[in-house]
Amino acid sequence: MMRWDLPLVIDGEVHACQCGAYRNWIVFNMRDDSVWLRCEAGHEAQDPRLDTAWYNRISGPVDRFHPTLEDGLRHLGH
């Protein structure tokens, strides 16, 4: 997982959460190659336009998996 503080542009559009948030994301790269986004209000959703290849281009290769979501969030200071 990684932080994404800037607006997240996907396919030329700024991605926004259902709550209206459009920045300060936590991006989760899951073991099944799916990518999930979590806004600062705690809403989570998978975005099928993103995958592990996209994540690796942006963040570098995954070097660690967290055993739980809570552990990963703690690692990021949440």
KOLSE-911944 format. One line per field, with one value per atom (N, C-alpha, C): chain; x, y, z. Coordinates in pm, 1 decimal. Each point is the difference from the previous one (the first is absolute). Layout:
KOLSE-911944
paba = [A; ...] $
u = [X; ...] $
v = [Y; ...] $
w = [Z; ...] $
This chain:
KOLSE-911944
paba = [A; A; A; A; A; A; A; A; A; A; A; A; A; A; A; A; A; A; A; A; A; A; A; A; A; A; A; A; A; A; A; A; A; A; A; A; A; A; A; A; A; A; A; A; A; A; A; A; A; A; A; A; A; A; A; A; A; A; A; A; A; A; A; A; A; A; A; A; A; A; A; A; A; A; A; A; A; A; A; A; A; A; A; A; A; A; A; A; A; A; A; A; A; A; A; A; A; A; A; A; A; A; A; A; A; A; A; A; A; A; A; A; A; A; A; A; A; A; A; A; A; A; A; A; A; A; A; A; A; A; A; A; A; A; A; A; A; A; A; A; A; A; A; A; A; A; A; A; A; A; A; A; A; A; A; A; A; A; A; A; A; A; A; A; A; A; A; A; A; A; A; A; A; A; A; A; A; A; A; A; A; A; A; A; A; A; A; A; A; A; A; A; A; A; A; A; A; A; A; A; A; A; A; A; A; A; A; A; A; A; A; A; A; A; A; A; A; A; A; A; A; A; A; A; A; A; A; A; A; A; A; A; A; A] $
u = [82.5; -82.5; 86.9; -55.0; 74.1; -98.1; 53.7; -78.9; 1.1; -108.0; -9.1; -68.9; 79.6; -53.3; -57.5; 45.5; -48.4; -130.5; -71.4; -115.5; 44.8; -80.8; 31.3; -69.5; 78.7; -54.2; 6.0; -115.7; -10.6; -70.1; 64.6; -55.5; -40.7; 81.0; -24.6; -102.2; -54.5; -100.7; 49.1; -31.4; 32.7; -98.3; 54.3; -83.1; -50.0; -128.2; -58.4; -78.7; 0.7; -77.6; -145.9; -84.9; -142.2; -24.7; 92.4; -15.4; 53.6; 59.3; 52.4; 150.6; 66.7; 145.8; 66.8; 106.4; 71.1; 151.5; 46.7; 143.1; 18.6; 126.8; 34.2; -50.8; 30.5; -39.1; 103.2; -44.3; 88.9; -31.8; 103.3; -16.3; 49.0; -85.4; 31.4; 21.7; 112.6; 24.9; -18.2; -102.9; -34.7; 70.2; 7.6; 67.1; -67.3; -127.9; -69.8; 14.9; 94.6; 30.6; -104.8; -97.2; -95.8; 58.3; -49.5; 41.9; -124.3; 8.9; -109.5; 44.9; -94.5; 25.8; -79.2; 63.4; -67.2; 15.7; -113.5; 5.2; 27.0; 22.4; 32.2; -117.1; -122.2; -116.5; -16.8; 83.8; -4.1; -81.7; -52.2; -73.2; 99.4; -31.4; 87.8; -73.5; 70.2; -58.8; 110.6; -29.5; 92.3; -18.7; 109.9; -9.2; 53.5; -86.5; 43.0; 95.0; 12.8; 92.6; 144.0; 20.9; 133.7; 34.9; 127.7; 45.2; 142.5; 57.6; 134.0; 104.0; -14.0; 95.3; -1.8; -118.9; -10.2; 66.1; -32.1; 55.7; 152.9; 56.4; 145.9; 64.1; -66.2; 53.1; 3.6; -97.8; -11.2; 87.4; 0.3; 64.0; 129.4; 26.9; 109.1; -57.2; 76.5; -51.9; -39.8; -100.0; -43.9; 111.5; 38.6; 107.2; -47.1; -128.6; -48.8; -152.0; -51.9; -143.4; -28.7; -106.1; -42.6; -101.2; 7.6; -91.2; -144.5; -22.4; -135.5; -7.5; -119.7; -21.7; 44.2; -33.2; 35.1; 151.6; 73.4; 145.8; 54.4; -54.6; 44.4; -32.4; -119.5; -35.8; 87.8; 30.9; 90.0; 138.8; 44.9; 128.1; 3.1; -115.3; -9.2; -33.7; -10.7; -26.1; -146.6; -87.0; -145.2; -46.9] $
v = [-117.2; 117.2; 123.4; 109.1; 126.3; 115.8; 113.1; 123.1; 62.2; 67.7; 77.6; 129.5; 103.9; 125.5; 92.0; -11.6; 85.0; -54.3; 78.9; -55.9; -119.7; -102.3; -122.7; 6.8; 7.8; 9.8; -138.3; -49.8; -131.5; 19.7; -43.1; 14.0; 144.7; 95.7; 140.3; 68.9; -71.0; 58.6; -6.0; 103.6; -0.1; -94.1; -100.0; -96.5; 63.2; -13.9; 52.8; -109.4; 3.9; -92.7; 42.3; -89.6; 31.0; 115.7; 22.8; 108.0; 133.2; -1.4; 121.6; 16.6; -82.0; 9.1; -35.8; 71.5; -28.0; 0.9; 9.4; -5.6; -68.5; -18.5; -65.0; -143.7; -77.4; -140.8; -88.4; -116.5; -111.6; -102.0; -44.9; -92.0; -136.8; -99.2; -137.2; -86.2; -65.7; -99.1; -136.2; -71.3; -126.4; -117.9; -109.0; -120.0; -55.9; 31.5; -48.4; 96.0; 95.4; 99.7; 110.0; 4.4; 110.4; 118.7; 117.5; 121.8; 64.0; 29.2; 62.9; 137.2; 91.2; 136.6; 27.1; 70.1; 39.0; 150.7; 69.1; 144.4; 33.6; 127.8; 40.3; -18.3; -15.0; -25.2; -148.8; -85.0; -143.6; -81.3; 61.3; -76.6; -75.6; -124.2; -84.4; -50.4; -3.4; -53.0; -50.0; -108.3; -51.5; 81.1; 28.5; 65.6; -96.7; -54.6; -101.1; 53.9; 132.3; 57.3; -6.2; -28.8; -6.7; -144.0; -34.8; -135.5; 5.8; -115.6; -6.1; 63.4; -15.4; 61.5; 152.1; 59.5; 144.6; 35.8; -75.6; 26.2; -4.1; -100.9; -12.9; 114.3; 48.4; 114.3; 125.4; 15.8; 120.7; -8.3; -114.0; -9.9; -78.6; -74.4; -95.8; -134.2; -106.3; -133.6; -13.8; -82.3; -29.3; -75.7; 46.2; -66.6; -54.3; 15.2; -42.7; -11.4; -101.6; -14.7; 11.1; 69.1; 12.0; -109.6; -61.7; -110.1; 45.0; 124.6; 50.7; 143.5; 43.8; 138.3; 95.2; -33.6; 84.9; 16.0; -107.3; 6.3; 93.0; -10.7; 87.3; 145.4; 27.8; 136.9; 56.6; -82.0; 42.0; 33.4; -80.9; 22.5; 136.9; 42.7; 129.6; 114.3; -30.7; 104.5; 30.0; -92.3; 20.4; -79.8] $
w = [0.0; 0.0; 0.0; -49.2; -4.1; 13.6; 36.6; 2.0; -138.2; -33.1; -123.8; 38.4; 25.9; 52.3; -107.0; -122.0; -108.9; -56.6; -79.4; -69.7; -84.0; -4.5; -73.9; -135.1; -106.5; -135.5; -63.3; -41.3; -63.7; -133.4; -106.5; -135.5; -28.9; 46.0; -30.1; 88.4; 98.9; 89.1; 143.7; 76.8; 142.2; 69.6; 67.6; 71.6; 129.7; 26.6; 122.9; 69.9; 131.9; 82.3; -0.7; 42.6; 11.9; 96.8; 93.5; 97.4; -52.1; -119.5; -59.1; 12.6; 80.8; 14.7; -132.4; -32.8; -124.6; 18.6; 123.1; 29.1; 135.0; 39.4; 127.8; 7.2; -102.4; -7.5; 67.6; 42.6; 27.2; -108.2; -69.7; -112.4; 45.4; -11.5; 41.1; -123.4; -7.9; -104.2; 65.7; -41.1; 64.9; -67.3; 70.3; -52.5; -124.7; -20.4; -119.9; -118.3; 9.2; -103.7; -11.9; 90.1; -2.2; 76.8; -32.2; 68.2; 60.5; 128.5; 73.5; 45.1; 7.5; 43.9; 127.8; 92.4; 124.5; 15.2; 13.5; 16.3; 146.0; 28.3; 136.1; 95.5; -53.0; 84.4; 30.1; -62.0; 26.9; -97.1; -106.5; -100.9; -86.5; -31.3; -81.1; -121.6; -113.7; -122.5; -91.3; -69.6; -100.1; -127.8; -67.2; -129.6; -104.5; -85.0; -97.5; -106.6; -12.5; -97.5; 48.8; 127.6; 58.1; 32.5; -16.6; 30.9; 55.3; 26.6; 57.5; -91.6; -130.9; -93.1; 15.8; 9.7; 24.0; 132.5; 103.9; 133.3; -4.5; -63.6; -8.4; -78.7; -104.2; -75.1; 85.7; 85.8; 82.1; 125.4; 66.1; 132.2; 1.1; -105.5; 5.4; 41.9; -16.1; 31.9; 146.8; 21.1; 136.5; 70.7; 116.3; 74.0; 133.9; 29.0; 130.3; -2.8; 66.3; 19.5; 148.1; 34.3; 139.2; 28.5; 117.3; 30.2; 17.1; 39.9; 17.2; -50.9; -30.7; -40.4; 110.7; 123.2; 112.9; 13.5; -21.8; 6.0; -108.9; -119.3; -109.4; 26.6; 50.7; 32.1; 110.4; 97.4; 108.1; -57.3; -93.6; -66.0; -69.0; -52.9; -67.4; 96.8; 126.4; 98.6; 23.8; -35.7; 21.9; 118.8] $
